[in-house]
Amino acid sequence: MAKRKIDPADGMRAVAAWVEQGDDTARRTLATAVRFTLEELGILYPGRSVEVRVPPAGAVQILQGTTHRRGTPPAVIETDPHTWLELVTGHTDWAEVTKNGRVVASGERTDLSAYLPLDGIGVPGEHKA
């Protein structure tokens, strides 16, 4: 199993703060929430065939298959921090964000609808955008 960089309790607190505060979430807390959820995605779906990018907070490679080592990966997904957190917590779904252009995905296996929201990450309550 991959070594954690973010304590799960700290990560869950950051996600809960984002759900409560929405756009008013402090940058550091927002970054922690994104990095924690990217880390969780990588632990749940290990591999190196698809890269998920959430600039400026971080990126993770996931899913077994073709291994990517250098340059631009063959499959890339990119979105902003708020959209990412909406996806992983279940406040929106993959079809909605790809339809309206809030996620850019190129290459094979870039439909994450089967993997999101992340189990155990969704925080009850209404997200405040």
CNS distance restraints for C-alpha pairs under 8 A (distance, minus, plus):
assign (resid   1 and name CA) (resid  43 and name CA) 7.02 0.50 0.50
assign (resid   2 and name CA) (resid  43 and name CA) 6.47 0.50 0.50
assign (resid   4 and name CA) (resid  39 and name CA) 7.38 0.50 0.50
assign (resid   5 and name CA) (resid  39 and name CA) 7.99 0.50 0.50
assign (resid   6 and name CA) (resid  10 and name CA) 6.85 0.50 0.50
assign (resid   6 and name CA) (resid  11 and name CA) 6.37 0.50 0.50
assign (resid   6 and name CA) (resid  32 and name CA) 7.74 0.50 0.50
assign (resid   6 and name CA) (resid  35 and name CA) 7.78 0.50 0.50
assign (resid   6 and name CA) (resid  36 and name CA) 6.02 0.50 0.50
assign (resid   7 and name CA) (resid  11 and name CA) 6.21 0.50 0.50
assign (resid   8 and name CA) (resid  12 and name CA) 6.02 0.50 0.50
assign (resid   8 and name CA) (resid  36 and name CA) 7.39 0.50 0.50
assign (resid   9 and name CA) (resid  13 and name CA) 6.17 0.50 0.50
assign (resid  10 and name CA) (resid  14 and name CA) 6.24 0.50 0.50
assign (resid  11 and name CA) (resid  15 and name CA) 6.27 0.50 0.50
assign (resid  11 and name CA) (resid  32 and name CA) 6.24 0.50 0.50
assign (resid  11 and name CA) (resid  33 and name CA) 5.51 0.50 0.50
assign (resid  11 and name CA) (resid  36 and name CA) 5.22 0.50 0.50
assign (resid  11 and name CA) (resid  37 and name CA) 7.59 0.50 0.50
assign (resid  12 and name CA) (resid  16 and name CA) 6.06 0.50 0.50
assign (resid  12 and name CA) (resid  33 and name CA) 7.25 0.50 0.50
assign (resid  12 and name CA) (resid  36 and name CA) 7.95 0.50 0.50
assign (resid  12 and name CA) (resid 121 and name CA) 7.19 0.50 0.50
assign (resid  13 and name CA) (resid  17 and name CA) 6.09 0.50 0.50
assign (resid  14 and name CA) (resid  18 and name CA) 6.27 0.50 0.50
assign (resid  14 and name CA) (resid  29 and name CA) 5.35 0.50 0.50
assign (resid  14 and name CA) (resid  30 and name CA) 6.74 0.50 0.50
assign (resid  14 and name CA) (resid  32 and name CA) 6.16 0.50 0.50
assign (resid  14 and name CA) (resid  33 and name CA) 4.84 0.50 0.50
assign (resid  15 and name CA) (resid  19 and name CA) 6.30 0.50 0.50
assign (resid  15 and name CA) (resid  30 and name CA) 7.68 0.50 0.50
assign (resid  15 and name CA) (resid  33 and name CA) 4.89 0.50 0.50
assign (resid  15 and name CA) (resid  34 and name CA) 7.96 0.50 0.50
assign (resid  15 and name CA) (resid  85 and name CA) 7.73 0.50 0.50
assign (resid  15 and name CA) (resid 121 and name CA) 7.80 0.50 0.50
assign (resid  15 and name CA) (resid 123 and name CA) 7.62 0.50 0.50
assign (resid  16 and name CA) (resid  20 and name CA) 6.26 0.50 0.50
assign (resid  16 and name CA) (resid 123 and name CA) 6.23 0.50 0.50
assign (resid  17 and name CA) (resid  21 and name CA) 5.85 0.50 0.50
assign (resid  17 and name CA) (resid  22 and name CA) 7.86 0.50 0.50
assign (resid  17 and name CA) (resid  25 and name CA) 6.88 0.50 0.50
assign (resid  17 and name CA) (resid  29 and name CA) 7.52 0.50 0.50
assign (resid  18 and name CA) (resid  22 and name CA) 5.04 0.50 0.50
assign (resid  18 and name CA) (resid  23 and name CA) 7.77 0.50 0.50
assign (resid  18 and name CA) (resid  25 and name CA) 5.61 0.50 0.50
assign (resid  18 and name CA) (resid  29 and name CA) 7.60 0.50 0.50
assign (resid  18 and name CA) (resid  30 and name CA) 6.56 0.50 0.50
assign (resid  18 and name CA) (resid  33 and name CA) 7.54 0.50 0.50
assign (resid  18 and name CA) (resid 127 and name CA) 7.76 0.50 0.50
assign (resid  19 and name CA) (resid 123 and name CA) 7.12 0.50 0.50
assign (resid  19 and name CA) (resid 125 and name CA) 7.16 0.50 0.50
assign (resid  19 and name CA) (resid 126 and name CA) 6.92 0.50 0.50
assign (resid  19 and name CA) (resid 127 and name CA) 4.71 0.50 0.50
assign (resid  19 and name CA) (resid 128 and name CA) 6.47 0.50 0.50
assign (resid  20 and name CA) (resid 125 and name CA) 7.66 0.50 0.50
assign (resid  20 and name CA) (resid 126 and name CA) 7.56 0.50 0.50
assign (resid  20 and name CA) (resid 127 and name CA) 6.28 0.50 0.50
assign (resid  20 and name CA) (resid 128 and name CA) 6.35 0.50 0.50
assign (resid  21 and name CA) (resid  25 and name CA) 5.22 0.50 0.50
assign (resid  21 and name CA) (resid 127 and name CA) 7.69 0.50 0.50
assign (resid  21 and name CA) (resid 128 and name CA) 6.02 0.50 0.50
assign (resid  21 and name CA) (resid 129 and name CA) 7.94 0.50 0.50
assign (resid  22 and name CA) (resid  82 and name CA) 7.90 0.50 0.50
assign (resid  22 and name CA) (resid 127 and name CA) 6.23 0.50 0.50
assign (resid  22 and name CA) (resid 128 and name CA) 4.52 0.50 0.50
assign (resid  22 and name CA) (resid 129 and name CA) 4.82 0.50 0.50
assign (resid  23 and name CA) (resid  82 and name CA) 7.76 0.50 0.50
assign (resid  23 and name CA) (resid 128 and name CA) 7.15 0.50 0.50
assign (resid  23 and name CA) (resid 129 and name CA) 5.50 0.50 0.50
assign (resid  25 and name CA) (resid  29 and name CA) 6.56 0.50 0.50
assign (resid  25 and name CA) (resid  30 and name CA) 6.07 0.50 0.50
assign (resid  26 and name CA) (resid  30 and name CA) 6.10 0.50 0.50
assign (resid  27 and name CA) (resid  31 and name CA) 6.06 0.50 0.50
assign (resid  28 and name CA) (resid  32 and name CA) 6.18 0.50 0.50
assign (resid  29 and name CA) (resid  33 and name CA) 6.19 0.50 0.50
assign (resid  30 and name CA) (resid  34 and name CA) 6.27 0.50 0.50
assign (resid  30 and name CA) (resid  81 and name CA) 7.39 0.50 0.50
assign (resid  31 and name CA) (resid  35 and name CA) 6.01 0.50 0.50
assign (resid  31 and name CA) (resid  57 and name CA) 5.22 0.50 0.50
assign (resid  31 and name CA) (resid  81 and name CA) 7.74 0.50 0.50
assign (resid  32 and name CA) (resid  36 and name CA) 5.89 0.50 0.50
assign (resid  32 and name CA) (resid  57 and name CA) 7.98 0.50 0.50
assign (resid  33 and name CA) (resid  37 and name CA) 6.21 0.50 0.50
assign (resid  33 and name CA) (resid  85 and name CA) 7.67 0.50 0.50
assign (resid  34 and name CA) (resid  38 and name CA) 6.10 0.50 0.50
assign (resid  34 and name CA) (resid  54 and name CA) 7.56 0.50 0.50
assign (resid  34 and name CA) (resid  57 and name CA) 6.47 0.50 0.50
assign (resid  34 and name CA) (resid  58 and name CA) 7.45 0.50 0.50
assign (resid  34 and name CA) (resid  81 and name CA) 6.37 0.50 0.50
assign (resid  34 and name CA) (resid  84 and name CA) 7.33 0.50 0.50
assign (resid  34 and name CA) (resid  85 and name CA) 6.68 0.50 0.50
assign (resid  35 and name CA) (resid  39 and name CA) 6.05 0.50 0.50
assign (resid  35 and name CA) (resid  57 and name CA) 6.34 0.50 0.50
assign (resid  35 and name CA) (resid  58 and name CA) 6.05 0.50 0.50
assign (resid  35 and name CA) (resid  59 and name CA) 7.87 0.50 0.50
assign (resid  36 and name CA) (resid  40 and name CA) 6.20 0.50 0.50
assign (resid  37 and name CA) (resid  41 and name CA) 6.14 0.50 0.50
assign (resid  37 and name CA) (resid  85 and name CA) 7.89 0.50 0.50
assign (resid  37 and name CA) (resid  88 and name CA) 7.22 0.50 0.50
assign (resid  37 and name CA) (resid 121 and name CA) 7.84 0.50 0.50
assign (resid  38 and name CA) (resid  42 and name CA) 6.27 0.50 0.50
assign (resid  38 and name CA) (resid  52 and name CA) 7.94 0.50 0.50
assign (resid  38 and name CA) (resid  58 and name CA) 7.59 0.50 0.50
assign (resid  38 and name CA) (resid  59 and name CA) 6.81 0.50 0.50
assign (resid  38 and name CA) (resid  60 and name CA) 6.09 0.50 0.50
assign (resid  39 and name CA) (resid  43 and name CA) 6.26 0.50 0.50
assign (resid  39 and name CA) (resid  60 and name CA) 7.08 0.50 0.50
assign (resid  40 and name CA) (resid  44 and name CA) 6.09 0.50 0.50
assign (resid  41 and name CA) (resid  45 and name CA) 5.89 0.50 0.50
assign (resid  41 and name CA) (resid  46 and name CA) 7.81 0.50 0.50
assign (resid  41 and name CA) (resid  60 and name CA) 7.94 0.50 0.50
assign (resid  41 and name CA) (resid  62 and name CA) 7.33 0.50 0.50
assign (resid  41 and name CA) (resid 118 and name CA) 7.38 0.50 0.50
assign (resid  42 and name CA) (resid  46 and name CA) 5.07 0.50 0.50
assign (resid  42 and name CA) (resid  47 and name CA) 7.55 0.50 0.50
assign (resid  42 and name CA) (resid  60 and name CA) 6.32 0.50 0.50
assign (resid  42 and name CA) (resid  61 and name CA) 6.61 0.50 0.50
assign (resid  42 and name CA) (resid  62 and name CA) 5.44 0.50 0.50
assign (resid  45 and name CA) (resid  62 and name CA) 5.61 0.50 0.50
assign (resid  45 and name CA) (resid  63 and name CA) 5.34 0.50 0.50
assign (resid  45 and name CA) (resid  64 and name CA) 7.78 0.50 0.50
assign (resid  46 and name CA) (resid  61 and name CA) 7.51 0.50 0.50
assign (resid  46 and name CA) (resid  62 and name CA) 4.93 0.50 0.50
assign (resid  46 and name CA) (resid  63 and name CA) 5.25 0.50 0.50
assign (resid  46 and name CA) (resid  64 and name CA) 6.46 0.50 0.50
assign (resid  47 and name CA) (resid  61 and name CA) 6.29 0.50 0.50
assign (resid  47 and name CA) (resid  62 and name CA) 4.38 0.50 0.50
assign (resid  47 and name CA) (resid  63 and name CA) 4.16 0.50 0.50
assign (resid  47 and name CA) (resid  64 and name CA) 4.22 0.50 0.50
assign (resid  47 and name CA) (resid  65 and name CA) 6.94 0.50 0.50
assign (resid  47 and name CA) (resid  67 and name CA) 7.49 0.50 0.50
assign (resid  48 and name CA) (resid  61 and name CA) 4.83 0.50 0.50
assign (resid  48 and name CA) (resid  62 and name CA) 5.08 0.50 0.50
assign (resid  48 and name CA) (resid  63 and name CA) 5.97 0.50 0.50
assign (resid  48 and name CA) (resid  64 and name CA) 6.21 0.50 0.50
assign (resid  48 and name CA) (resid  65 and name CA) 7.01 0.50 0.50
assign (resid  48 and name CA) (resid  66 and name CA) 6.97 0.50 0.50
assign (resid  48 and name CA) (resid  67 and name CA) 5.00 0.50 0.50
assign (resid  48 and name CA) (resid  68 and name CA) 5.71 0.50 0.50
assign (resid  49 and name CA) (resid  61 and name CA) 6.64 0.50 0.50
assign (resid  49 and name CA) (resid  62 and name CA) 6.11 0.50 0.50
assign (resid  49 and name CA) (resid  63 and name CA) 5.66 0.50 0.50
assign (resid  49 and name CA) (resid  64 and name CA) 6.05 0.50 0.50
assign (resid  49 and name CA) (resid  65 and name CA) 5.36 0.50 0.50
assign (resid  49 and name CA) (resid  66 and name CA) 5.04 0.50 0.50
assign (resid  49 and name CA) (resid  67 and name CA) 5.24 0.50 0.50
assign (resid  49 and name CA) (resid  68 and name CA) 5.94 0.50 0.50
assign (resid  49 and name CA) (resid  73 and name CA) 7.45 0.50 0.50
assign (resid  49 and name CA) (resid  74 and name CA) 7.35 0.50 0.50
assign (resid  49 and name CA) (resid  75 and name CA) 6.73 0.50 0.50
assign (resid  50 and name CA) (resid  61 and name CA) 5.45 0.50 0.50
assign (resid  50 and name CA) (resid  62 and name CA) 5.30 0.50 0.50
assign (resid  50 and name CA) (resid  63 and name CA) 6.26 0.50 0.50
assign (resid  50 and name CA) (resid  73 and name CA) 7.05 0.50 0.50
assign (resid  50 and name CA) (resid  74 and name CA) 7.25 0.50 0.50
assign (resid  50 and name CA) (resid  75 and name CA) 4.83 0.50 0.50
assign (resid  50 and name CA) (resid  76 and name CA) 5.83 0.50 0.50
assign (resid  50 and name CA) (resid  77 and name CA) 7.58 0.50 0.50
assign (resid  50 and name CA) (resid 109 and name CA) 7.19 0.50 0.50
assign (resid  50 and name CA) (resid 110 and name CA) 7.01 0.50 0.50
assign (resid  51 and name CA) (resid  59 and name CA) 6.84 0.50 0.50
assign (resid  51 and name CA) (resid  60 and name CA) 5.67 0.50 0.50
assign (resid  51 and name CA) (resid  61 and name CA) 4.29 0.50 0.50
assign (resid  51 and name CA) (resid  62 and name CA) 6.33 0.50 0.50
assign (resid  51 and name CA) (resid  73 and name CA) 6.71 0.50 0.50
assign (resid  51 and name CA) (resid  75 and name CA) 6.27 0.50 0.50
assign (resid  51 and name CA) (resid  76 and name CA) 4.87 0.50 0.50
assign (resid  51 and name CA) (resid  77 and name CA) 6.20 0.50 0.50
assign (resid  52 and name CA) (resid  59 and name CA) 5.42 0.50 0.50
assign (resid  52 and name CA) (resid  60 and name CA) 5.36 0.50 0.50
assign (resid  52 and name CA) (resid  61 and name CA) 6.22 0.50 0.50
assign (resid  52 and name CA) (resid  62 and name CA) 7.60 0.50 0.50
assign (resid  52 and name CA) (resid  76 and name CA) 6.02 0.50 0.50
assign (resid  52 and name CA) (resid  77 and name CA) 4.76 0.50 0.50
assign (resid  52 and name CA) (resid  78 and name CA) 5.93 0.50 0.50
assign (resid  53 and name CA) (resid  58 and name CA) 6.17 0.50 0.50
assign (resid  53 and name CA) (resid  59 and name CA) 4.25 0.50 0.50
assign (resid  53 and name CA) (resid  60 and name CA) 6.70 0.50 0.50
assign (resid  53 and name CA) (resid  76 and name CA) 7.41 0.50 0.50
assign (resid  53 and name CA) (resid  77 and name CA) 6.00 0.50 0.50
assign (resid  53 and name CA) (resid  78 and name CA) 4.62 0.50 0.50
assign (resid  53 and name CA) (resid  79 and name CA) 6.60 0.50 0.50
assign (resid  54 and name CA) (resid  58 and name CA) 5.43 0.50 0.50
assign (resid  54 and name CA) (resid  59 and name CA) 5.90 0.50 0.50
assign (resid  54 and name CA) (resid  78 and name CA) 5.82 0.50 0.50
assign (resid  54 and name CA) (resid  79 and name CA) 5.32 0.50 0.50
assign (resid  54 and name CA) (resid  80 and name CA) 5.44 0.50 0.50
assign (resid  54 and name CA) (resid  81 and name CA) 5.82 0.50 0.50
assign (resid  54 and name CA) (resid  84 and name CA) 7.15 0.50 0.50
assign (resid  55 and name CA) (resid  59 and name CA) 7.49 0.50 0.50
assign (resid  55 and name CA) (resid  78 and name CA) 7.81 0.50 0.50
assign (resid  55 and name CA) (resid  79 and name CA) 7.37 0.50 0.50
assign (resid  55 and name CA) (resid  80 and name CA) 6.38 0.50 0.50
assign (resid  55 and name CA) (resid  81 and name CA) 7.16 0.50 0.50
assign (resid  57 and name CA) (resid  81 and name CA) 7.35 0.50 0.50
assign (resid  68 and name CA) (resid  73 and name CA) 5.79 0.50 0.50
assign (resid  68 and name CA) (resid  74 and name CA) 7.52 0.50 0.50
assign (resid  69 and name CA) (resid  73 and name CA) 7.86 0.50 0.50
assign (resid  74 and name CA) (resid 106 and name CA) 7.87 0.50 0.50
assign (resid  74 and name CA) (resid 107 and name CA) 5.72 0.50 0.50
assign (resid  74 and name CA) (resid 108 and name CA) 7.42 0.50 0.50
assign (resid  75 and name CA) (resid 105 and name CA) 7.51 0.50 0.50
assign (resid  75 and name CA) (resid 106 and name CA) 5.64 0.50 0.50
assign (resid  75 and name CA) (resid 107 and name CA) 4.18 0.50 0.50
assign (resid  75 and name CA) (resid 108 and name CA) 5.70 0.50 0.50
assign (resid  75 and name CA) (resid 109 and name CA) 6.98 0.50 0.50
assign (resid  75 and name CA) (resid 110 and name CA) 6.39 0.50 0.50
assign (resid  76 and name CA) (resid 105 and name CA) 5.73 0.50 0.50
assign (resid  76 and name CA) (resid 106 and name CA) 5.47 0.50 0.50
assign (resid  76 and name CA) (resid 107 and name CA) 6.52 0.50 0.50
assign (resid  76 and name CA) (resid 110 and name CA) 6.94 0.50 0.50
assign (resid  77 and name CA) (resid 103 and name CA) 6.96 0.50 0.50
assign (resid  77 and name CA) (resid 104 and name CA) 5.72 0.50 0.50
assign (resid  77 and name CA) (resid 105 and name CA) 4.34 0.50 0.50
assign (resid  77 and name CA) (resid 106 and name CA) 6.59 0.50 0.50
assign (resid  77 and name CA) (resid 110 and name CA) 6.46 0.50 0.50
assign (resid  78 and name CA) (resid 103 and name CA) 5.79 0.50 0.50
assign (resid  78 and name CA) (resid 104 and name CA) 5.26 0.50 0.50
assign (resid  78 and name CA) (resid 105 and name CA) 6.44 0.50 0.50
assign (resid  79 and name CA) (resid  83 and name CA) 6.47 0.50 0.50
assign (resid  79 and name CA) (resid  84 and name CA) 6.32 0.50 0.50
assign (resid  79 and name CA) (resid 102 and name CA) 6.28 0.50 0.50
assign (resid  79 and name CA) (resid 103 and name CA) 4.79 0.50 0.50
assign (resid  79 and name CA) (resid 104 and name CA) 6.49 0.50 0.50
assign (resid  80 and name CA) (resid  84 and name CA) 6.16 0.50 0.50
assign (resid  80 and name CA) (resid 102 and name CA) 7.61 0.50 0.50
assign (resid  80 and name CA) (resid 103 and name CA) 7.84 0.50 0.50
assign (resid  81 and name CA) (resid  85 and name CA) 6.23 0.50 0.50
assign (resid  82 and name CA) (resid  86 and name CA) 6.15 0.50 0.50
assign (resid  83 and name CA) (resid  87 and name CA) 6.24 0.50 0.50
assign (resid  83 and name CA) (resid  97 and name CA) 7.65 0.50 0.50
assign (resid  83 and name CA) (resid 102 and name CA) 6.90 0.50 0.50
assign (resid  83 and name CA) (resid 103 and name CA) 7.85 0.50 0.50
assign (resid  84 and name CA) (resid  88 and name CA) 6.29 0.50 0.50
assign (resid  85 and name CA) (resid  89 and name CA) 5.98 0.50 0.50
assign (resid  86 and name CA) (resid  90 and name CA) 5.97 0.50 0.50
assign (resid  86 and name CA) (resid  91 and name CA) 4.68 0.50 0.50
assign (resid  86 and name CA) (resid  92 and name CA) 5.45 0.50 0.50
assign (resid  86 and name CA) (resid  93 and name CA) 7.91 0.50 0.50
assign (resid  87 and name CA) (resid  91 and name CA) 6.16 0.50 0.50
assign (resid  87 and name CA) (resid  92 and name CA) 5.37 0.50 0.50
assign (resid  87 and name CA) (resid  93 and name CA) 5.76 0.50 0.50
assign (resid  87 and name CA) (resid  94 and name CA) 6.88 0.50 0.50
assign (resid  87 and name CA) (resid 116 and name CA) 6.34 0.50 0.50
assign (resid  87 and name CA) (resid 117 and name CA) 5.72 0.50 0.50
assign (resid  88 and name CA) (resid 116 and name CA) 5.52 0.50 0.50
assign (resid  88 and name CA) (resid 117 and name CA) 4.16 0.50 0.50
assign (resid  88 and name CA) (resid 118 and name CA) 5.19 0.50 0.50
assign (resid  88 and name CA) (resid 121 and name CA) 6.89 0.50 0.50
assign (resid  88 and name CA) (resid 122 and name CA) 6.96 0.50 0.50
assign (resid  89 and name CA) (resid 116 and name CA) 7.98 0.50 0.50
assign (resid  89 and name CA) (resid 117 and name CA) 5.40 0.50 0.50
assign (resid  89 and name CA) (resid 118 and name CA) 6.59 0.50 0.50
assign (resid  89 and name CA) (resid 121 and name CA) 5.72 0.50 0.50
assign (resid  89 and name CA) (resid 122 and name CA) 3.92 0.50 0.50
assign (resid  89 and name CA) (resid 123 and name CA) 6.50 0.50 0.50
assign (resid  90 and name CA) (resid 116 and name CA) 7.31 0.50 0.50
assign (resid  90 and name CA) (resid 117 and name CA) 4.93 0.50 0.50
assign (resid  90 and name CA) (resid 118 and name CA) 7.88 0.50 0.50
assign (resid  90 and name CA) (resid 122 and name CA) 6.15 0.50 0.50
assign (resid  91 and name CA) (resid 127 and name CA) 6.96 0.50 0.50
assign (resid  92 and name CA) (resid  96 and name CA) 6.90 0.50 0.50
assign (resid  92 and name CA) (resid  97 and name CA) 7.42 0.50 0.50
assign (resid  93 and name CA) (resid  97 and name CA) 6.57 0.50 0.50
assign (resid  93 and name CA) (resid 113 and name CA) 7.27 0.50 0.50
assign (resid  93 and name CA) (resid 116 and name CA) 7.73 0.50 0.50
assign (resid  93 and name CA) (resid 117 and name CA) 7.77 0.50 0.50
assign (resid  94 and name CA) (resid  98 and name CA) 6.11 0.50 0.50
assign (resid  94 and name CA) (resid 111 and name CA) 7.64 0.50 0.50
assign (resid  94 and name CA) (resid 112 and name CA) 6.82 0.50 0.50
assign (resid  94 and name CA) (resid 113 and name CA) 5.28 0.50 0.50
assign (resid  94 and name CA) (resid 116 and name CA) 7.66 0.50 0.50
assign (resid  95 and name CA) (resid  99 and name CA) 5.95 0.50 0.50
assign (resid  95 and name CA) (resid 113 and name CA) 7.51 0.50 0.50
assign (resid  96 and name CA) (resid 100 and name CA) 6.36 0.50 0.50
assign (resid  97 and name CA) (resid 101 and name CA) 6.07 0.50 0.50
assign (resid  97 and name CA) (resid 102 and name CA) 5.00 0.50 0.50
assign (resid  97 and name CA) (resid 103 and name CA) 5.83 0.50 0.50
assign (resid  98 and name CA) (resid 102 and name CA) 6.01 0.50 0.50
assign (resid  98 and name CA) (resid 103 and name CA) 5.22 0.50 0.50
assign (resid  98 and name CA) (resid 104 and name CA) 7.03 0.50 0.50
assign (resid 105 and name CA) (resid 110 and name CA) 5.89 0.50 0.50
assign (resid 105 and name CA) (resid 111 and name CA) 7.84 0.50 0.50
assign (resid 106 and name CA) (resid 110 and name CA) 6.62 0.50 0.50
assign (resid 112 and name CA) (resid 116 and name CA) 6.21 0.50 0.50
assign (resid 113 and name CA) (resid 117 and name CA) 7.91 0.50 0.50
assign (resid 117 and name CA) (resid 121 and name CA) 7.64 0.50 0.50
assign (resid 117 and name CA) (resid 122 and name CA) 7.20 0.50 0.50
assign (resid 118 and name CA) (resid 122 and name CA) 7.01 0.50 0.50
